[in-house]
C-alpha cells in the first residue's frame, strides 16, 4: 500500500502546473516582442509621435474641444490608436508569421495547453497597450497641462487596456487568414482607414457627415468614446451601448478565428 501511495504521489507531482505554463509562455512572448524593434519601437513611437505633434506642438495654447482641452482629448483618441496597433500587430502579424514558419505545428506537438499560445499573445498585447497609454498620460500631464485625478487616469488606462481585447480577437482572425508575408500590409489596409474613419486622427465633429455615419458603426469609435468619458470629452452616449458593440465584435472575431483554427487542425491534424 505504501508503494502504491508513493507512486500516486509521484504521478500527482509530475502533472504540469497549467498556470505556470501560461505565465511562462506569456513571459517569453513579451520578451520576444520586446527584442523586436520593428514591433516594440513602432508600437510605442507612432502614437507618441502623433500626440507630441498634434497634441502638444500644434495645439499647445490651451484650446478646448468638446468640453475638454485638446491635449486631454487626444490622449483618449491616440490611446485608442496605440492600443489598436499593439493588438493587431502583436497578434495578427505574429500569428501569420509563425504559421508560415511551421511554429504552430511544433506548439501543437508539445504538451503545452493549446490555448496558452493565444493567451500569451493577448497578454503581451495588453502589456504593450498599457505602456502606450501610460506614456501618453505622462506626456499629457507633464508637457500638455492635462489635469486628471488618479481615479480617472486609472480608469482610462483600464478601459483602453480592456478595449485591446476586441482588437486582439480581430488580430487572431486576421492571423489565420492572412499570409505570413502579406499580413503587415493587410493589417495596415484595415488599421489605418479604420482609425481615420473612427475619429482617432481627426476629431469626430470635424469628420465629413458621411464618415460620421460610418464611424458610429466601427469598434474603435466606441472604444474612443469610452476613453473620452474619462477626460470629459465624450458625446454623452450610452456607455453600455459602447461595451455591447465591443463585446459583439469580439465574439464575431473569435468565431472567425475559431474557423481558421479548425481549418489548420484539419490540414495538419
Secondary structure, 3 states (H helix, E strand, C coil): CHHHHHHHHHHHHHCCCHHHHHHHHHHHHHHHHHCCHHHHHHHHHHHHHHHHHHHHHCCCCCCEECCEEHHHHHHHHHHHHHHHHHHHHHHHHHHHHHHHHCHHHHHHHCCCCCCHHHHHHHHHHHHHHHHHHHHHHHHHHHHCCCCCCHHHHHHHHHHHHHCHHHHHHHHHHHHHHCCCCCHHHHHHHHHHHHHHHCCCCCCHHHCCHHHHHHHCCCHHHHHHHHHHHCCCCCCCCCHHHHHHHHHHHHHHHHHHHHHHHHHHHHHHC
